[in-house]
Amino acid sequence: MLVQDREDGVSKSPKGSKPIRERSSIPLSRTPNRFNGAKNLDFSTWVSENLYKILTILLLISTIAIFFYLRSAAGDTTTLLCLQSTQTHSIRPEFPKINWNNIPAILDKSTPYANFRSEKWVVVSVSDYPSDSLRKLGRIKGWQVLAVGNSKTPKDWNLKGTIFLSLEMQAKLGFRVVDYLPYDSYVRKTVGYLFAIQHGAKKILDMDDRGDVIGDDIGKHFDVELIGEDARQEVILQYSHDNPNRTVVNPYIHFGQRSVWPRGLPLENVGEIGHEEFYTEIFGGKQLIQQGISNGLPDVDSVFYFTRKAGFEAFDIRFDEHAPKVALPQGMMVPVNSFNTLFHSSAFWGLMLPVSVSTMASDVLRGYWTQRLLWEIGGYVVVYPPTIHRYDRIEGYPFSEEKDLHVNVGRLTKFLVAWRSSKHRLFEKILELSYAMAEEGFWTVQDVKFTAAWLQDLLAVGYMQPRLMSLELDRPRASIGHGDRKEFVPQKLPSVHLGVEEIGTVNYEIANLIKWRKNFGNVVLIIFCSGPVERTALEWRLLYGRIFKTVIILSDQKNVDLAVEKGNLDYMYRYAPKIFDRYTSAEGFLFLQDDTILNYWNLLQADKSKLWIANKVSKSWHAVPVANKSDWFVKQADVVKKVVATMPVHLQVNYKESMKSDETLTICSSEIFYIPRRFVSDFVDLVNLVGNLDMHHKVAMPMIFTAMDSPQNFDSVLNSMIYKKKPPGNLTTFYSAEAPAIHPWKVSSEQEFIKLIRVMAAGDPLLMELV
C-alpha cells in the first residue's frame, strides 16, 4: 500500500528553492485493432496508412536504446529505479511558516485518562484482537502499554491495563497530525506518541504486537536510565569512523549472522559480510535511540524473506546474546525500525512516521532521517543484543510495500551525511531537512506539511526541544591510534540456507539430507553425556547438528569452552522447563543419552505432534511389584502417589487409566524420548508438582508421560529400537541401519566416534565426509 496525496494547485516557493516533485498517474486507453478490406499496395499509400505503426516501432527502438545507454552510464539498476521513481510533476509549494512562539496548548479533555501520568510507555499498533505477545507485554511492571487502533481494529477491542485509542478517540484529541494519517495503517502510532508525551512520557518503547520481550524485563536489555543512580556508567563499543565513505552498516554481522541483513539496508551492501577489523569506544549516556535485535523473525526485507525460505518453514534465526552493544559514530547509519526500539525524551521528535511513502518504508526512512538530526544534539544510536523474540507467522508482504526502500535508501544515506543546515534551533533544522528530502524525491510535500503539524503538536503537548550542539562531522577527526583500537570478533552462528528446492536435480544423498533437515530443522536435540565431554561433545554436535535445530549437551561437569551445561542424569527431567523457555518456537524436544545412537533417517514417519518413548520395549519400560522390594522402590512409589494426588483432574485421570495397580512401580530407562510443543505446558506443570521431592528420572518419566496422554496414543516409532542390557563384543554386527535407535553404544574417544560414523554411513552416506 502506498499512501500519497496529490496537490491540486501550484504555489510559489521561497526564492532559490528547488521544485518538489510529486507523483502522478496517467490513465491508459486502448484502441482496438481494425482490419480493413482490400488495400492498395502502392508504397506511399501503405506508409500513410501505417504511419502510426512505424512511429510506434521507432519510438520503441529509441526507448530501448536510451535504456541501455542509461544502464551503462549508471553502472547499476538502482539509478534506473531512481529515475523511474522521480517521473513527477514539478510544483513550487511554500515553505511552511510557523510562529513557534504562539502555539496554544492541547490538553486531554476527551478521554478518561486526562489525569493519568506515566514516565515509561510502550506504543503498539493493533489491527486485530489482543495477541498473546501483547498480553505478556501488558504484564511487564512499570510500563504503560498504549494500543493505537486503525480502520481494521475490531470495534470491541479491549485489554485490561492497556490504554486503547480507537479512531473515534484519536479524532477528538485535537492533534494536527490526524488530518494527514491514513485510516488503515500502523503509522497512526504517531497519535499514540503524542498522547504518551502529553501524559508524562520520558521513555517510549516502539513495539510490534507479536514480539515477546525476552525474560519479560525491558530494563535488562535496554539502557532505560541514562542519568542518575540507576544508570549504567559504562563505555560502549563503537564502529570505527576510519573509512569516511562508509555511510551504512549491517549490525547483524556484529551479532553473529553474516548472511542476514535488516530491512532498510541498501541492497548493494548486502554482500559486505566481513567483520570489523577494530572498533573504538564512546562514553555512554547519549544513546537516545536504542535499537534492539529480534530473535526468531528478525526485521528482514521481502527480498531476504522470499529468497532464503525453505517452503513453508518458519524462520527461527538466533543472534549472539552475549555480543556487546555497539554504537554508531556520526557519519555512519544503521536501519532503525518501529518493532523494537527505545526512544528517550530528547529524541521524541524523531518518532514521526512519514505518510507519503510505502508502508514498510515509513519507519526505516524515519530512522535514517532521525539519525542525521540526532547528530545535531550530540546523540547517537546504539544497537543491542536480542531483546525480543518475534514469531514468523509465514505471512510475507509484497515487494511493492518496500519499493521506496530499494529505490532510494542508498542514495538517501549519502544525501543525509552530506546535508548541512545553518538554522539555530532544532525544530527549524527538522523542518528544513524534511523540505530538502521532498526536494530530492525521498518523500512528497505531504510529509513536509505533516512534519510542520507534528512539530507544532509536540510543542502543544508541552515538549521542550533539545539544544543544539556542534556537529562532529565538521571538525577534523582525530586519528585512531593503536591504543584506541578495540577488538571484538563476532561469532558465526548457524544461519538459514537459500530456500531453493533442489531434490529433483541433486544426487540422492543430498536430497535425503535436505529432507531430514526439513523434517527436524525445528526440533531441539538434548544429549546427556556420561562420558568425557572434552573428547565427545564436539563430535556429537558435528553428527547431529546437521539435522536438528540445535544440539544442547548436558553433563555432570559444566564446560564453558565446549558449551556443555551442567546436569544430573538422575534428575534430568528437571532441566527440561528451562530449555523449553529458551526455544519457545521449537516444534518439539528430543532427549537422548550418549549411550544410545539415533538413526534419524528412520524417524521421518513419526508423528511430531505425539509423544515418543520406548514403552513397548520391555527391557526399557517395565512394571516392578513394590512388595518385597528394597526401600528405594517403596519410597519412589510413595513419592509417585503424593504427586498423583496433587495432579489436575485431566492429568490424574490419564495416569490412573494407564496405571491400573498401585502395587507396582513403572520404571523406564528413558534413554530416548520426544516431547512435542503441545505437551510442553503439561510437562512443566508436572515437573513443578514434583518440586523438590526425591523422584528419580527413571520413575518420573513414565509417570509424566502417562499423565500427559494415554500410552495407546504414543507414537510407536521407538518400539522397534534395538535394546540390550549390555553391549555385545562386536558392536559392528550389533548395529542396524534399519532400526530407529540402538542401545547401548559406547563412544568415549575420537577413534570410537569414527567407527560409529562408518557404520552409520549405511543409512547416511554423506557422514563419510566427516571422517
C-alpha positions in Angstrom: 0.0 0.0 0.0 1.3 3.4 -0.9 -0.2 6.4 0.9 0.1 9.5 -1.1 -1.7 12.8 -1.5 -1.6 14.9 -4.7 -1.5 18.7 -4.7 -4.3 20.3 -6.8 -2.8 23.7 -7.1 0.6 25.4 -7.7 2.0 28.0 -5.3 5.3 29.9 -5.0 8.3 28.6 -3.1 10.9 30.6 -1.4 13.5 32.2 -3.7 16.2 29.8 -4.8 14.4 26.6 -3.7 14.1 23.6 -5.9 10.8 22.4 -7.1 9.4 19.5 -5.1 8.4 16.5 -7.2 5.1 14.8 -6.9 4.0 11.5 -8.4 1.2 11.4 -10.9 -0.6 8.7 -12.8 -1.8 9.0 -16.4 -4.8 6.8 -17.3 -4.1 4.5 -20.2 -6.6 3.8 -23.0 -6.6 1.2 -25.7 -7.9 1.4 -29.2 -9.0 -1.9 -30.7 -7.3 -3.1 -33.9 -9.2 -2.5 -37.0 -8.9 -4.7 -40.1 -9.7 -3.1 -43.4 -10.7 -4.9 -46.5 -8.7 -4.9 -49.7 -5.8 -2.4 -49.7 -3.9 -0.5 -52.3 -0.3 -1.9 -52.5 1.2 1.5 -53.5 4.2 2.2 -51.2 3.2 5.8 -50.4 -0.3 4.7 -49.6 1.0 1.9 -47.4 3.2 4.4 -45.5 0.4 6.8 -44.9 -2.0 4.1 -43.7 0.6 2.5 -41.4 2.3 5.7 -40.2 1.3 5.3 -36.6 2.7 1.8 -36.5 6.0 3.0 -37.9 6.2 5.8 -35.4 5.4 3.4 -32.6 8.2 1.0 -33.6 10.7 3.8 -33.9 9.7 5.1 -30.5 10.1 1.7 -29.0 13.6 1.3 -30.6 14.6 4.7 -29.3 13.3 3.9 -25.8 15.4 0.6 -25.7 18.5 2.4 -26.9 18.1 5.1 -24.2 17.5 2.4 -21.6 20.8 0.6 -22.4 22.6 3.9 -22.6 21.4 4.9 -19.1 22.2 1.4 -17.8 25.8 1.6 -19.0 26.2 5.1 -17.7 24.7 4.5 -14.3 26.5 1.3 -13.6 23.7 -0.3 -11.7 19.9 -0.7 -11.7 19.4 1.4 -8.7 19.9 4.6 -10.7 17.4 3.4 -13.2 14.9 2.8 -10.5 15.5 6.2 -9.0 14.9 7.8 -12.4 11.7 5.8 -12.8 10.5 6.8 -9.3 11.1 10.5 -9.9 8.9 10.8 -13.0 6.8 13.5 -11.4 5.1 16.8 -11.9 7.0 19.8 -10.6 5.3 22.2 -8.2 6.5 25.0 -6.0 5.0 24.8 -2.6 5.6 27.4 0.1 8.0 26.6 2.9 5.8 26.1 5.9 5.6 29.2 8.1 5.2 28.6 11.8 5.1 31.1 14.6 7.0 29.0 17.1 6.2 31.4 20.0 2.4 31.3 19.5 1.3 27.7 19.6 -1.6 27.1 22.0 -1.5 24.1 24.4 -3.5 20.9 23.6 -5.0 19.3 26.7 -6.6 15.9 27.0 -10.3 16.8 27.5 -11.9 13.9 25.7 -10.6 10.7 27.3 -10.9 9.1 30.8 -7.1 9.4 31.2 -6.9 13.2 31.5 -5.2 13.0 34.9 -3.1 9.9 34.2 0.7 10.2 34.1 3.4 7.6 33.5 7.1 8.0 32.5 7.6 4.7 30.7 5.3 3.8 27.7 5.1 1.0 25.2 3.3 2.0 22.0 1.9 -0.6 19.6 -0.4 -0.6 16.6 -3.3 -3.1 16.7 -5.3 -4.4 13.8 -6.8 -7.5 15.4 -7.8 -8.7 18.9 -5.0 -8.7 21.5 -2.3 -11.2 20.8 -0.6 -13.4 23.4 2.5 -11.3 23.0 0.6 -8.1 23.7 -1.0 -9.7 26.8 2.5 -10.6 28.1 3.7 -7.1 27.3 0.9 -5.6 29.4 2.1 -7.6 32.4 5.6 -6.1 32.5 5.8 -3.9 35.6 6.5 -0.2 35.4 5.5 0.2 31.7 2.1 1.5 30.4 1.0 -0.1 27.1 -0.8 2.1 24.6 -2.6 0.4 21.7 -3.4 2.6 18.7 -6.2 1.4 16.5 -7.0 1.8 12.8 -9.9 1.0 10.5 -9.1 -2.7 10.7 -9.2 -2.9 14.5 -12.3 -4.6 16.0 -14.8 -2.2 17.5 -14.9 -4.1 20.8 -11.1 -4.2 21.2 -10.2 -4.3 24.9 -7.3 -5.5 27.1 -7.2 -4.9 30.8 -4.5 -2.5 31.9 -3.9 -1.3 28.3 -5.0 2.1 27.1 -6.7 1.8 23.7 -7.1 4.7 21.3 -9.8 4.0 18.7 -10.2 6.0 15.5 -13.0 8.0 17.2 -10.9 8.8 20.3 -8.0 9.8 18.1 -10.2 12.3 16.2 -11.2 14.0 19.4 -7.7 14.6 20.8 -7.2 17.8 18.8 -3.8 16.9 17.2 -3.0 18.4 13.8 -1.3 15.2 12.6 -4.6 13.3 12.5 -5.6 15.1 9.3 -2.7 13.5 7.4 -2.8 9.9 8.7 -4.2 7.1 6.6 -7.0 5.2 8.3 -5.7 1.6 7.8 -2.0 1.9 8.6 0.3 1.4 11.5 1.6 4.9 11.0 -1.3 6.1 13.2 1.1 5.3 16.0 2.1 8.9 15.6 -1.0 9.8 17.5 0.0 7.4 20.2 3.4 9.0 20.6 1.8 12.4 21.1 -0.7 11.0 23.6 2.1 9.4 25.6 4.2 12.6 25.7 1.1 14.5 26.7 0.7 12.1 29.6 4.2 12.4 31.1 6.3 10.0 28.9 10.1 10.1 29.4 10.8 6.9 27.6 8.8 5.3 24.7 9.4 1.7 23.5 8.2 1.5 19.9 7.0 -2.1 19.6 5.2 -4.7 17.5 2.3 -6.6 19.0 3.8 -10.0 18.0 7.1 -9.7 19.9 7.8 -11.3 23.3 10.3 -9.4 25.4 13.0 -11.9 26.4 12.7 -12.6 30.1 9.8 -10.1 30.4 12.3 -7.5 31.5 12.8 -4.4 29.3 15.3 -2.9 31.7 17.5 -6.0 31.5 18.2 -5.4 27.8 17.9 -1.6 27.2 19.6 1.3 29.0 16.3 2.7 30.3 18.1 5.1 32.6 20.8 7.3 31.2 21.4 9.6 34.2 21.1 9.1 38.0 21.8 6.2 40.3 20.2 3.6 38.1 22.2 4.5 35.0 24.9 2.2 33.8 28.0 4.2 33.8 29.9 2.4 31.1 32.0 2.7 28.0 30.3 1.5 24.8 31.9 -0.2 21.8 31.6 1.9 18.7 32.1 1.3 15.0 35.2 2.9 13.7 35.0 6.1 11.6 38.2 5.2 9.9 36.5 5.0 6.5 34.6 8.3 5.9 33.0 6.8 2.8 31.2 4.1 4.7 27.7 5.5 5.5 25.7 2.4 6.5 26.5 -0.9 8.2 24.8 -4.2 8.7 24.6 -4.7 12.6 23.5 -8.4 12.2 27.1 -9.3 11.4 28.3 -8.0 14.8 25.7 -10.2 16.5 26.7 -13.4 14.7 24.6 -13.6 11.5 26.7 -12.7 8.5 24.2 -13.8 5.8 21.2 -12.0 7.2 20.5 -8.3 6.6 18.0 -5.9 8.1 15.1 -4.3 6.2 16.4 -0.9 5.0 20.0 -1.9 4.3 20.8 -0.9 0.8 20.9 -4.0 -1.4 24.3 -3.0 -2.7 25.6 -3.5 0.8 24.2 -7.0 1.3 27.4 -8.7 0.1 29.6 -6.9 2.7 29.9 -9.8 5.2 33.3 -9.2 6.7 33.5 -8.4 10.4 35.2 -5.2 11.7 38.9 -5.0 11.9 38.6 -3.0 15.0 36.2 -0.8 17.0 36.6 2.3 19.1 34.8 3.3 22.3 32.5 6.1 23.4 31.2 7.1 26.8 27.5 6.1 27.5 24.8 8.5 28.3 23.7 9.8 24.9 22.3 6.7 23.4 19.0 8.4 22.9 17.8 5.8 20.4 18.3 2.2 21.2 17.6 -0.4 18.5 17.0 -3.9 19.8 17.5 -7.0 17.7 14.8 -9.7 17.4 15.4 -13.5 17.6 13.0 -15.7 15.6 12.0 -13.5 12.8 14.3 -10.5 12.8 13.4 -7.4 10.8 14.3 -8.5 7.3 13.1 -7.3 3.9 10.9 -9.1 1.4 14.0 -10.0 -0.7 15.5 -11.9 2.1 12.2 -13.4 3.2 11.3 -14.8 -0.1 14.7 -15.9 -1.3 16.0 -17.5 2.0 12.9 -19.6 2.8 12.6 -23.3 2.6 9.0 -23.8 1.6 6.6 -23.0 4.4 9.2 -23.5 7.1 9.1 -20.6 9.6 12.2 -18.6 10.3 13.8 -19.0 13.7 17.1 -17.1 13.4 19.2 -16.6 16.6 21.7 -13.8 17.3 24.6 -13.7 19.8 23.0 -12.6 23.1 26.5 -12.1 24.6 27.9 -9.8 22.0 28.4 -6.3 23.3 26.0 -3.5 22.3 27.5 -1.2 19.6 27.2 2.5 18.9 27.2 4.3 15.6 29.6 7.3 15.1 28.5 10.5 13.3 28.6 9.9 9.6 27.5 6.2 9.9 24.0 4.9 10.0 22.0 1.7 10.6 18.5 0.7 9.8 16.1 1.6 12.6 12.6 0.1 12.8 9.3 0.6 14.8 9.2 -3.0 16.1 11.7 -2.9 18.9 13.2 0.5 19.5 13.5 2.6 22.7 13.4 6.4 22.4 14.5 8.7 25.2 12.7 12.0 25.6 15.5 14.1 23.9 14.8 12.1 20.8 10.9 12.1 20.9 10.8 14.5 17.9 12.2 11.6 15.8 9.2 9.3 16.4 7.2 10.8 13.5 6.3 8.2 10.9 6.1 9.5 7.3 2.8 9.2 5.5 3.7 9.6 1.8 5.9 6.6 1.3 5.2 2.9 1.0 4.1 1.1 4.2 7.2 -0.9 5.0 9.5 2.1 4.2 8.0 4.5 6.6 9.8 3.5 9.8 13.1 2.9 8.0 13.1 6.3 6.3 12.1 7.8 9.7 15.1 6.1 11.2 17.7 7.5 8.8 16.1 11.0 8.9 16.2 10.9 12.7 19.8 9.6 12.9 21.0 12.5 10.9 19.2 15.0 13.1 20.3 13.2 16.2 23.9 14.3 15.5 22.8 17.9 15.8 22.2 17.4 19.5 25.2 15.1 20.2 23.1 11.9 20.4 23.7 8.6 18.8 22.1 5.2 18.0 23.2 2.1 19.8 22.2 -1.5 18.6 21.6 -4.0 21.4 21.7 -7.8 21.5 18.4 -9.7 21.2 15.8 -8.0 23.2 12.6 -9.7 21.9 11.6 -13.0 20.2 9.3 -12.4 17.2 7.4 -15.2 15.7 7.3 -15.9 11.9 3.6 -16.3 11.0 4.7 -17.1 7.4 2.9 -14.1 6.1 5.3 -12.3 3.9 4.4 -8.9 2.4 4.9 -8.0 -1.2 8.0 -6.2 -2.6 5.8 -3.3 -3.6 5.3 -2.4 0.1 9.1 -1.7 0.3 9.7 -0.1 -3.1 10.7 3.3 -1.6 13.4 1.4 0.3 15.0 -0.4 -2.6 14.8 2.5 -4.9 16.1 5.3 -2.7 17.7 4.2 0.5 21.3 4.0 -0.7 21.1 7.5 -2.2 19.3 8.7 1.0 22.2 7.8 3.4 24.7 9.6 1.2 22.5 12.7 1.0 21.9 12.8 4.7 25.6 12.6 5.6 26.3 15.5 3.2 23.3 17.6 4.3 24.0 20.8 6.4 21.8 23.5 7.9 22.5 26.9 9.2 19.4 27.1 11.3 19.8 27.9 15.1 17.0 25.8 16.6 16.5 22.0 16.3 12.8 22.2 15.1 13.8 24.6 12.3 16.5 22.2 11.2 14.0 19.3 11.3 11.6 21.2 9.0 14.3 22.3 6.7 15.5 18.7 6.3 12.0 17.4 5.6 11.7 20.0 2.9 15.1 19.1 1.4 14.1 15.4 1.4 11.0 16.3 -0.5 13.1 18.3 -3.0 15.2 15.2 -3.6 12.2 13.0 -4.1 12.6 10.8 -1.0 9.1 11.7 0.1 6.5 14.2 -1.0 5.2 17.6 0.0 2.6 15.8 2.1 5.3 14.9 4.6 6.6 18.5 4.7 3.2 19.6 5.9 3.0 16.6 8.2 6.3 17.5 9.7 5.1 21.0 10.4 1.9 19.7 12.1 3.9 17.2 14.1 6.4 19.8 15.4 3.5 22.1 16.4 1.7 19.2 18.2 4.9 18.4 20.1 5.1 21.9 21.4 1.3 22.0 22.1 1.6 18.9 24.4 4.4 20.5 26.4 7.5 19.0 24.7 10.7 21.1 25.0 13.1 20.9 22.0 16.7 19.9 22.9 19.5 22.3 22.5 21.9 22.1 19.5 25.5 21.0 19.8 28.3 21.5 17.3 28.5 18.8 14.6 31.5 16.5 14.9 31.4 15.8 11.2 32.5 19.4 10.6 35.5 19.0 12.8 38.8 17.3 11.9 38.6 13.7 13.0 41.2 12.5 15.4 43.4 9.7 14.1 42.8 6.3 15.7 45.9 5.2 17.5 46.8 1.6 18.2 45.7 2.0 21.9 42.3 3.3 20.8 41.6 0.2 18.7 39.3 -2.3 20.4 38.9 -5.8 19.1 35.8 -8.0 19.0 35.4 -11.0 16.7 31.7 -11.8 16.2 30.5 -15.4 16.4 29.5 -17.2 13.2 26.2 -18.6 14.2 24.2 -21.2 12.2 22.2 -19.3 9.6 19.5 -20.1 7.1 20.1 -21.7 3.8 18.9 -20.5 0.4 15.3 -21.6 0.1 15.8 -23.4 -3.2 14.1 -26.8 -3.8 17.0 -29.0 -5.1 15.7 -32.5 -4.6 14.9 -33.1 -8.2 18.4 -32.0 -9.5 20.9 -33.2 -6.9 22.0 -36.6 -6.1 20.2 -39.0 -3.8 22.3 -38.4 -0.7 21.9 -34.6 -0.8 18.2 -35.0 -1.4 17.9 -37.1 1.8 19.9 -34.6 3.8 17.6 -31.8 2.7 14.5 -33.9 3.6 15.8 -34.8 7.1 16.8 -31.3 7.8 13.3 -30.0 6.8 11.7 -32.6 9.0 13.8 -32.0 12.1 15.1 -28.5 11.5 12.8 -27.1 14.2 13.4 -29.8 16.7 15.8 -29.3 19.6 18.0 -32.2 20.5 19.2 -32.5 24.1 22.0 -35.0 24.8 23.2 -36.1 28.2 26.9 -37.1 28.1 28.1 -39.6 30.7 31.5 -39.9 29.0 34.3 -37.4 28.8 32.9 -34.3 27.1 36.2 -33.0 26.1 36.6 -36.0 23.8 33.0 -36.3 22.5 31.0 -33.0 22.8 32.2 -31.6 19.5 31.7 -34.9 17.8 28.0 -35.2 18.9 27.4 -31.6 17.7 29.0 -32.5 14.4 27.0 -35.7 13.9 23.5 -34.4 14.9 23.9 -30.6 14.3 23.5 -31.2 10.6 19.9 -32.4 11.2 18.4 -30.6 14.2 17.6 -27.0 15.0 20.2 -27.0 17.8 22.1 -29.5 19.9 22.2 -28.9 23.7 24.7 -31.0 25.7 24.3 -31.7 29.4 26.9 -33.4 31.6 27.8 -33.9 35.2 30.6 -31.3 34.7 30.0 -27.9 33.1 32.4 -26.9 30.3 32.0 -23.3 29.2 34.5 -23.7 26.3 32.6 -26.6 24.8 29.2 -25.0 25.6 28.4 -28.0 27.8 25.8 -27.3 30.5 25.7 -28.9 34.0 23.1 -31.5 34.5 22.3 -34.6 36.6 21.1 -37.7 34.8 19.2 -39.0 37.9 17.0 -35.8 37.7 17.3 -34.9 34.0 13.6 -34.1 33.7 14.1 -31.0 36.0 16.3 -29.3 33.4 13.7 -29.5 30.6 11.5 -26.5 31.5 14.4 -24.0 31.3 15.3 -25.4 27.9 11.7 -25.1 26.8 11.8 -21.4 27.7 14.9 -20.8 25.7 13.4 -22.3 22.5 9.8 -21.1 22.5 9.3 -21.5 18.8 10.7 -25.1 18.6 8.4 -27.7 17.3 9.5 -30.3 19.8 12.3 -31.6 22.0 14.1 -34.9 21.6 16.1 -36.2 24.6 18.9 -38.7 24.1 21.6 -40.3 26.3 25.0 -40.7 24.7 24.9 -44.5 25.1 22.1 -44.6 22.6 22.6 -44.0 18.8 19.8 -42.2 16.9 19.2 -43.3 13.3 17.3 -40.1 12.4 16.6 -41.3 8.8 14.1 -43.8 10.3 12.1 -41.2 12.2 10.6 -39.5 9.2 7.2 -41.3 9.5 6.9 -40.5 13.2 4.2 -38.0 14.2 5.9 -35.0 15.7 2.7 -33.9 17.4 2.7 -37.1 19.6 4.8 -38.3 22.5 7.6 -40.8 21.7 9.1 -43.2 24.2 10.0 -46.8 24.2 7.0 -48.0 26.2 6.8 -51.3 24.3 10.4 -52.2 24.7 10.2 -54.4 27.8 13.9 -54.1 28.8 13.5 -50.3 28.9 9.9 -49.9 30.2 8.5 -52.3 32.8 6.4 -52.5 35.9 8.0 -53.7 39.1 6.0 -55.1 42.1 6.7 -52.9 45.1 6.2 -55.7 47.6 9.3 -57.4 48.9 11.5 -54.8 47.1 14.1 -52.6 48.6 13.3 -49.3 50.4 14.3 -47.4 47.3 11.3 -48.8 45.3 8.9 -48.3 48.2 10.0 -44.7 48.7 9.8 -44.0 44.9 6.3 -45.4 44.8 5.2 -43.2 47.8 6.5 -40.1 46.0 4.6 -41.0 42.9 1.4 -41.4 44.9 1.9 -37.9 46.5 2.4 -36.3 43.1 -0.6 -38.1 41.6 -2.8 -36.9 44.4 -2.0 -33.2 43.6 -2.4 -33.6 39.8 -5.1 -31.6 38.0 -8.1 -33.6 37.0 -7.2 -34.2 33.3 -3.6 -35.4 34.2 -4.7 -37.6 37.1 -7.4 -39.3 35.1 -5.0 -40.0 32.3 -2.5 -41.5 34.8 -5.0 -43.7 36.6 -6.5 -45.1 33.4 -3.0 -46.1 32.3 -1.7 -47.4 35.7 -4.3 -49.9 36.9 -2.5 -51.0 40.0 -1.0 -49.1 43.0 1.1 -52.2 43.9 3.5 -51.8 41.0 6.0 -49.1 40.1 6.6 -48.4 36.4 10.2 -47.7 35.5 11.6 -46.6 32.2 15.3 -46.2 31.4 14.3 -43.2 29.2 17.4 -43.2 27.1 15.4 -41.6 24.3 12.1 -39.7 24.3 10.4 -36.9 22.5 8.0 -34.1 23.7 6.1 -32.1 21.1 5.3 -28.4 21.6 1.6 -29.1 22.6 2.6 -31.1 25.7 5.3 -28.7 26.9 2.9 -26.8 29.3 1.7 -30.1 30.9 5.3 -31.4 31.2 6.3 -28.2 33.0 3.2 -28.4 35.3 4.1 -31.9 36.3 7.7 -31.1 36.9 6.6 -28.3 39.2 4.3 -30.7 41.1 7.3 -33.0 41.7 9.1 -29.9 43.0 11.9 -30.9 45.5 10.6 -34.4 46.1 13.3 -37.0 45.5 11.9 -38.7 42.4 14.4 -40.5 40.1 14.4 -39.8 36.4 13.5 -43.4 35.6 10.4 -43.2 37.7 9.4 -39.6 36.8 9.4 -40.1 33.0 6.8 -42.9 32.8 4.6 -41.1 35.4 4.8 -37.8 33.4 4.2 -39.5 30.1 1.2 -41.4 31.2 -0.3 -38.4 32.9 0.1 -36.3 29.7 -1.5 -38.8 27.4 -2.7 -42.4 27.2 0.1 -44.8 26.0 -2.2 -46.0 23.2 -1.7 -42.5 21.7 2.1 -42.6 21.9 3.8 -42.8 18.5 5.2 -46.3 18.0 8.4 -45.3 16.2 10.7 -46.2 19.1 9.1 -49.6 19.8 11.3 -51.2 17.2 14.6 -49.9 18.5 17.4 -52.4 19.2 17.8 -52.6 23.0 20.2 -54.7 25.0 21.2 -54.5 28.7 24.9 -55.0 28.0 26.8 -54.2 24.8 27.9 -57.2 22.7 31.5 -58.0 22.0 31.3 -56.9 18.3 29.4 -53.6 18.0 29.7 -53.6 14.2 27.4 -56.7 13.9 25.1 -55.3 16.6 24.4 -52.2 14.7 21.5 -52.0 12.2 20.7 -49.0 9.9 17.1 -50.2 9.8 16.3 -49.6 13.4 15.3 -46.1 14.7 17.8 -46.3 17.6 20.5 -48.6 19.0 21.2 -49.1 22.8 23.8 -49.4 24.2 26.7 -48.0 22.3 29.8 -46.6 23.9 31.7 -43.5 22.4 34.4 -42.1 24.6 37.1 -41.2 22.1 37.6 -39.8 18.6 38.6 -43.3 17.4 35.3 -44.8 18.7 33.4 -41.9 17.1 35.0 -42.6 13.7 33.9 -46.3 14.0 30.4 -45.1 14.7 30.3 -42.8 11.7 31.5 -45.6 9.4 28.6 -47.9 10.4 26.0 -45.1 10.4 27.1 -44.2 6.8 25.0 -47.2 5.8 21.9 -45.0 6.4 23.5 -41.6 5.7 26.4 -42.0 3.2 27.3 -38.3 3.5 28.6 -38.9 7.0 31.7 -40.3 5.4 32.7 -36.7 4.6 33.1 -36.1 8.4 35.9 -38.7 8.6 
